[in-house]
Amino acid sequence: MEKKITCIVGTRPEAIKMAPVIHALREMKFSTIVLSTGQHSQMLHQALSYFGIIADADLSIMEDRQTLDSVTSRVLSGVGRFLDEHPQDLVLVHGDTTTTMASALAAFYRHIPVGHIEAGLRSHNIGQPFPEEANRIITDRLSTLWFAPTPGAAANLKGEGLPVSDKTLFVTGNTVIDALYSTLEKTDHILCPQLKELEEFSGPVILMTAHRRESWGKPIESICSSIKEILTNHSDVRILIPVHKNPSVGEIIRHCLSREQRVILCEPLDYPDFVWAMNRSTLILTDSGGVQEEASGLKKPVLVMRDISERPEAVDSGTAILVGTSREKIVSWVSRILSDEEYRRNLVERCGSPFGDGTAAKKIAGNILRHYDNVP
């Protein structure tokens, strides 16, 4: 009998990382439904559309200045109603968002198996990243199938005493590398206007993204202060900042940096534009987990504006350096990397990407197929 699988996404990163899995499942003839919670709205659907995917159902939960409480409760009840009306054999969730955790809980309440893509990542600090570390731990506890991107992530799951086996825990690589490589292969993309000036600019470019809750307030202000000092120290640099939609982030960044002539503040970029921007960059500053993975695939050095990371492979490989949000530390590392081309090159050329080879989605779909072949 054909197995019914629902892939649940709520944010743009989830959509990007789940898209290759959706295509792989459909190629293997699974009955695959895409459910959007709408935790992010426009950005989520833009990402799905780029990969030729339309959500089969959309809960549209997004509100202005939404709280964790409201997102959790609306995802839990909305996904629950959907699953009551459309019983499934498997629910697939991705990563560590509130949509991921609440959707897994809704499926668990209905005794529907949960498959967790990007399982096992740990910072080992429940407060960083917040609330993502807790979301991922809870989701892993509720899951039946675990798709770990790296051997280290798989080891975390085994070490926590979860009921994993070689028939339920699979090391697959990260699907963001699948999405990245497929995007790089396309040559017909037309850049958005904000990136046109960088296309013609031959000097160094820094891409900066920031959005983590633990960075709101003083840490974001410190990051902005470091950007101003970098501009003073490096007269030839341009800095591109796609400003996060959350007003707790965007209002501070625009207030601090909107008058800086060599800073390009823009709306969040569509995924192909963002890939182009990463690939064009000399250096990336970010507090994003996914960007650390993508940068390793592009061989771009990354300064991670966090104190700890649930992706130690990026740090261990040398492509990522933890710098926190200290102005002095950010400025010092940027100066070292921009001024020493040989050091910058050595950061990224000594190893391959620790997050896979672009075949993670096919591995996930294949492992699901084999799992069901072995289930009586």
Secondary structure as GFF3:
##gff-version 3
##sequence-region A 1 376
A	DSSP	beta_strand	4	9	.	.	.	ID=ss1
A	DSSP	alpha_helix	12	27	.	.	.	ID=ss2
A	DSSP	beta_strand	31	36	.	.	.	ID=ss3
A	DSSP	alpha_helix	42	50	.	.	.	ID=ss4
A	DSSP	beta_strand	57	58	.	.	.	ID=ss5
A	DSSP	alpha_helix	68	85	.	.	.	ID=ss6
A	DSSP	beta_strand	90	94	.	.	.	ID=ss7
A	DSSP	alpha_helix	98	109	.	.	.	ID=ss8
A	DSSP	beta_strand	114	117	.	.	.	ID=ss9
A	DSSP	alpha_helix	132	142	.	.	.	ID=ss10
A	DSSP	beta_strand	145	148	.	.	.	ID=ss11
A	DSSP	alpha_helix	151	159	.	.	.	ID=ss12
A	DSSP	beta_strand	169	171	.	.	.	ID=ss13
A	DSSP	alpha_helix	175	184	.	.	.	ID=ss14
A	DSSP	alpha_helix	193	200	.	.	.	ID=ss15
A	DSSP	beta_strand	205	209	.	.	.	ID=ss16
A	DSSP	three_ten_helix	213	215	.	.	.	ID=ss17
A	DSSP	alpha_helix	218	233	.	.	.	ID=ss18
A	DSSP	beta_strand	238	242	.	.	.	ID=ss19
A	DSSP	alpha_helix	247	257	.	.	.	ID=ss20
A	DSSP	beta_strand	263	266	.	.	.	ID=ss21
A	DSSP	alpha_helix	271	280	.	.	.	ID=ss22
A	DSSP	beta_strand	283	286	.	.	.	ID=ss23
A	DSSP	alpha_helix	289	298	.	.	.	ID=ss24
A	DSSP	beta_strand	302	304	.	.	.	ID=ss25
A	DSSP	alpha_helix	312	317	.	.	.	ID=ss26
A	DSSP	beta_strand	320	322	.	.	.	ID=ss27
A	DSSP	alpha_helix	327	339	.	.	.	ID=ss28
A	DSSP	alpha_helix	341	349	.	.	.	ID=ss29
A	DSSP	alpha_helix	360	374	.	.	.	ID=ss30
###
